[in-house]
Amino acid sequence: MDPTPEQRDAIATYGDGIDCVIQAGAGCGKSSTLKMIAASDRRRRMTYVAYNKSIASDAKKSFPRNVRASTGHGLAFAPEYLPRLHRPRQTAHQAAEAIDVRKILSIIGQTPAIPTDLGQPKAMTGKLIMRVALDTIERWCHSSDPEIRAWHVPQYDGLTSEEPRNALLGLALPVALAAWADLSDEDGVLKMSHDHYLKLWALAGPKLATDVVLLDEAQDTNDVLSAVLLDQVNAQRIAVGDSAQAIYGWRGAKDALDRFVRELGAPELTLSQSFRFGPAIADVANLWLGKIGAPLRLTGYDRCESTVGAVYEPDAILCRTNSGAMGIVMEGLAAGREVALVGGGGDVRRIAWAAEALQAGQPTDHPELLGFPSWEAVREYAAEEDGSLEVLVKLIDEHGTDAILAAADALATEARADLVVSTAHRAKGREWNRVRIHSDFRPPTPDPKTGNVVLSREEGRLAYVAVTRARQSLDCEALAWVHTVTAVAS
């Protein structure tokens, strides 16, 4: 296919030898544009940085030979990490015993019990404290910060007010520092993860042997990798992505497109011609782009006959929450369908086991439920403060954990399934012919003072990702509330 005028502009800007940013809308050919750039100049060494391993593997086959395709972790990997990466799975309890969390806390005089937002005390076992410490290290590893600080300790439902938060910091920070000291030691006892060696590599200030850096899916790049790539001052840097699809901020990702523009003064180009869907779906996408204040607008592909309306036999149903997805899975199984869940049943099993533990009066280290002393406390909190937990509570109270675990075991592979269910987060980068959006995408609550229906940009971006997964037919009736939105959160 001949390049579009926008693609020709991107190739020409590369030829000028300057850093640049390319905002590429959903289905707008960003990968093919990067291949065109690489093919336009085979004399220079290029490093293509992919979002995940499968994309990197595909790029190795399709990009010219002058391009090294890798993930960020692939750039950082060294063989000496293998023994610690290949150690047996280490639970939080085993990790706590390995570095002796109780001894660490006794030395600093900390008592492992804290209040909660509901006023009920929460006993913090060594296992729970270790889980918070490991989560803290993970968040820090995603950042470009040189040291672990209080803001790296995650926020947990039930432990967000000042007193519980301060108590949690007093327990988690010293253990996190001790755990990182162990992970940094070649003779340490803790199991290493891929994020750990990426952080070690970044802290060492690496220099890449390359003339050009091509960063793909730049809107979901962790700061730790962005900082390394920005530091490659002897290379031409090209970042490609879609700021409107930046949906992983909750796990440490930042929009590197914005950062490249701010810190490098890079010109911003666009790819707006979508080849995934026709004008009808493009119109829906543009509605959401307008609501979140994105400057980009998509042009639908005239050769695609896409429709927007009721879809009675979807290939995929996209949900806002894991709980909503599991509810659809159970409905499908009860109707005798072969149902696949994108990402598998692991997350479902873990949350069911966590709920089961709380129901039995035992603690859990699951990040969504760690801050609660009992299942009744989860119910109380969900009823008063949190819509996503409300869906989870309803699902578990109606069906029970045994039924949910059985459903997770009954999932089909995607190749065998006649229905695929996914959260919108896991659907990113995917596409199906016929897509229905599930009703757990809830409308924002009107502001009690102004009456405005305020949409958060995060939720708006997630809806945009969801509606742009369809190629032919899109059922987005569940998002009809978009027309009531009167303001966007800053």
Secondary structure as the mmCIF struct_conf table of DSSP 4:
data_model
#
loop_
_struct_conf.conf_type_id
_struct_conf.id
_struct_conf.beg_label_comp_id
_struct_conf.beg_label_asym_id
_struct_conf.beg_label_seq_id
_struct_conf.end_label_comp_id
_struct_conf.end_label_asym_id
_struct_conf.end_label_seq_id
HELX_LH_PP_P HELX_LH_PP_P1 ASP A 2 THR A 4
HELX_RH_AL_P HELX_RH_AL_P1 PRO A 5 GLY A 15
TURN_TY1_P TURN_TY1_P1 ASP A 16 GLY A 17
STRN STRN1 CYS A 20 ALA A 24
TURN_TY1_P TURN_TY1_P2 ALA A 26 GLY A 27
BEND BEND1 CYS A 28 CYS A 28
HELX_RH_AL_P HELX_RH_AL_P2 LYS A 30 ALA A 39
TURN_TY1_P TURN_TY1_P3 SER A 40 SER A 40
TURN_TY1_P TURN_TY1_P4 ARG A 42 ARG A 43
BEND BEND2 ARG A 44 ARG A 44
STRN STRN2 MET A 46 ALA A 50
BEND BEND3 TYR A 51 ASN A 52
HELX_RH_AL_P HELX_RH_AL_P3 LYS A 53 SER A 62
BEND BEND4 PHE A 63 PHE A 63
TURN_TY1_P TURN_TY1_P5 ARG A 65 ASN A 66
STRN STRN3 VAL A 67 THR A 71
HELX_RH_AL_P HELX_RH_AL_P4 GLY A 72 ALA A 76
HELX_RH_3T_P HELX_RH_3T_P1 PRO A 79 TYR A 81
HELX_RH_AL_P HELX_RH_AL_P5 LEU A 82 LEU A 85
TURN_TY1_P TURN_TY1_P6 HIS A 86 HIS A 86
BEND BEND5 ARG A 87 ARG A 87
HELX_LH_PP_P HELX_LH_PP_P2 PRO A 88 ARG A 89
HELX_RH_AL_P HELX_RH_AL_P6 ALA A 92 ILE A 99
TURN_TY1_P TURN_TY1_P7 ASP A 100 ASP A 100
HELX_RH_AL_P HELX_RH_AL_P7 VAL A 101 ILE A 108
TURN_TY1_P TURN_TY1_P8 GLY A 109 GLY A 109
BEND BEND6 PRO A 112 PRO A 112
STRN STRN4 ALA A 113 ILE A 114
TURN_TY1_P TURN_TY1_P9 ASP A 117 LEU A 118
BEND BEND7 GLY A 119 GLY A 119
STRN STRN5 LYS A 122 ALA A 123
HELX_RH_AL_P HELX_RH_AL_P8 GLY A 126 HIS A 142
BEND BEND8 SER A 143 SER A 143
BEND BEND9 PRO A 146 GLU A 147
HELX_RH_3T_P HELX_RH_3T_P2 ALA A 150 HIS A 152
BEND BEND10 VAL A 153 VAL A 153
HELX_LH_PP_P HELX_LH_PP_P3 PRO A 154 GLN A 155
TURN_TY1_P TURN_TY1_P10 ASP A 157 GLY A 158
BEND BEND11 SER A 161 SER A 161
HELX_RH_AL_P HELX_RH_AL_P9 GLU A 162 SER A 184
BEND BEND12 ASP A 185 ASP A 185
TURN_TY1_P TURN_TY1_P11 GLU A 186 ASP A 187
BEND BEND13 LEU A 190 LEU A 190
HELX_LH_PP_P HELX_LH_PP_P4 LYS A 191 MET A 192
HELX_RH_AL_P HELX_RH_AL_P10 HIS A 194 LEU A 203
TURN_TY1_P TURN_TY1_P12 ALA A 204 ALA A 204
BEND BEND14 ALA A 209 ALA A 209
BEND BEND15 ASP A 211 ASP A 211
STRN STRN6 VAL A 212 LEU A 215
BEND BEND16 ASP A 216 GLU A 217
HELX_RH_3T_P HELX_RH_3T_P3 ALA A 218 ASP A 220
STRN STRN7 THR A 221 ASN A 222
HELX_RH_AL_P HELX_RH_AL_P11 ASP A 223 LEU A 230
TURN_TY1_P TURN_TY1_P13 ASP A 231 ASP A 231
TURN_TY1_P TURN_TY1_P14 VAL A 233 ASN A 234
BEND BEND17 ALA A 235 ALA A 235
STRN STRN8 GLN A 236 GLY A 241
HELX_RH_3T_P HELX_RH_3T_P4 SER A 243 GLN A 245
HELX_RH_3T_P HELX_RH_3T_P5 GLY A 249 ARG A 251
TURN_TY1_P TURN_TY1_P15 GLY A 252 GLY A 252
STRN STRN9 ALA A 253 LYS A 254
HELX_RH_AL_P HELX_RH_AL_P12 ALA A 256 LEU A 264
STRN STRN10 GLU A 268 LEU A 271
STRN STRN11 GLN A 273 GLN A 273
BEND BEND18 PHE A 275 PHE A 277
HELX_RH_AL_P HELX_RH_AL_P13 PRO A 279 LYS A 291
TURN_TY1_P TURN_TY1_P16 ILE A 292 GLY A 293
BEND BEND19 PRO A 295 PRO A 295
STRN STRN12 THR A 299 THR A 299
TURN_TY1_P TURN_TY1_P17 ASP A 302 ARG A 303
STRN STRN13 THR A 307 VAL A 308
BEND BEND20 GLY A 309 GLY A 309
BEND BEND21 TYR A 312 GLU A 313
BEND BEND22 ASP A 315 ASP A 315
STRN STRN14 ALA A 316 CYS A 319
BEND BEND23 ARG A 320 THR A 321
HELX_RH_AL_P HELX_RH_AL_P14 ASN A 322 ALA A 334
TURN_TY1_P TURN_TY1_P18 ALA A 335 GLY A 336
STRN STRN15 VAL A 339 LEU A 341
TURN_TY1_P TURN_TY1_P19 VAL A 342 GLY A 343
BEND BEND24 GLY A 345 GLY A 345
HELX_RH_AL_P HELX_RH_AL_P15 GLY A 346 GLN A 359
TURN_TY1_P TURN_TY1_P20 ALA A 360 GLY A 361
TURN_TY1_P TURN_TY1_P21 PRO A 367 GLY A 371
BEND BEND25 PRO A 373 SER A 374
HELX_RH_AL_P HELX_RH_AL_P16 TRP A 375 GLU A 384
TURN_TY1_P TURN_TY1_P22 GLU A 385 GLU A 385
HELX_RH_AL_P HELX_RH_AL_P17 GLY A 387 HIS A 399
HELX_RH_AL_P HELX_RH_AL_P18 THR A 401 ASP A 409
TURN_TY1_P TURN_TY1_P23 ALA A 410 ALA A 410
HELX_LH_PP_P HELX_LH_PP_P5 LEU A 411 THR A 413
TURN_TY1_P TURN_TY1_P24 GLU A 414 ARG A 416
BEND BEND26 ASP A 418 ASP A 418
STRN STRN16 LEU A 419 THR A 423
HELX_RH_AL_P HELX_RH_AL_P19 ALA A 424 ALA A 427
TURN_TY1_P TURN_TY1_P25 LYS A 428 GLY A 429
STRN STRN17 TRP A 432 ILE A 437
TURN_TY1_P TURN_TY1_P26 SER A 439 ASP A 440
BEND BEND27 PHE A 441 PHE A 441
HELX_LH_PP_P HELX_LH_PP_P6 ARG A 442 THR A 445
STRN STRN18 PRO A 446 PRO A 446
HELX_LH_PP_P HELX_LH_PP_P7 ASP A 447 ASP A 447
TURN_TY1_P TURN_TY1_P27 PRO A 448 THR A 450
STRN STRN19 VAL A 453 VAL A 453
STRN STRN20 VAL A 454 LEU A 455
HELX_LH_PP_P HELX_LH_PP_P8 SER A 456 SER A 456
HELX_RH_AL_P HELX_RH_AL_P20 ARG A 457 VAL A 467
TURN_TY1_P TURN_TY1_P28 THR A 468 ARG A 469
STRN STRN21 ALA A 470 ASP A 475
HELX_RH_3T_P HELX_RH_3T_P6 GLU A 477 THR A 484
STRN STRN22 ALA A 487 VAL A 488
#
